[in-house]
Amino acid sequence: MKAKIISMNNCQKCQMLKALVPDADVVMVEPLDIIQFARVADIKVMPFVVLLGEPQELADKIKEL
């Protein structure tokens, strides 16, 4: 399973999360590029984390939450 941090420039919370999880990939986005997705997914804060993996891996991870 792979985690990607979706981040913006000049975001202190994003920088703190990157420091806490140095092995995660970071994807920098412009706010206008992600706003439609954020609305649909009900994301209200930055950064957010995307988990990538096989369906079974993701199902197990969701159950842990």
N, C-alpha and C positions, 0 to 999 in steps of 0.2 A: 504494500500500500504506500502511496506517495501523497504527501501534503504539499499544497502550494498556498503561499500567503499572497492574497491579492491586496496590494498596497498602493498608496499615493505618495507623491513627493510632499515633503514638509509635514508629514503626519507623525507626531510624537508617539502615538499608540502603535503605529505600524513599526517604527524603529525599535520600540521596546519588545514587541513580539518577535521581530527578526533576531534580536539579541538573545531572547529566551529559547528560540528554536533555530539554531544556526544551520542545521542540516536540511531544513525545508527550503524548497525553491521559492523565489520571490518573483512575482509578476507585477510590474509597475503599470498602473493604468491612469488615464486621465479621467476625472470625474464625469465628464460628459459622455465618455465612451462606455461607462458601466452603469449609468443611472437607470436605464430602462430595465436591465437585468436586475438591479438592486430592488427596484419597485416590485417587479413580479415575484421575486424571491423573499420579499419583505425584509430586506437587509437595511438596517437603519444606521449602522456605524461602520467605520473602517478601523482596522483592516478586517477582512474575513478570510477564512481558511476553506479551501476546496480539497476534499479527499478524493483521490483517484485510485481505482483498483478494480479487481474482479467483483462481480455482484455478490458473491458469498462473503468476501472480505468486507465489503461495504455494509452488508446486512449485519454481520457480527459487530462491526464498529458502532453502528447505529443502536444496536441492542445494549451496548455498554453505556451509552449516554442515558 
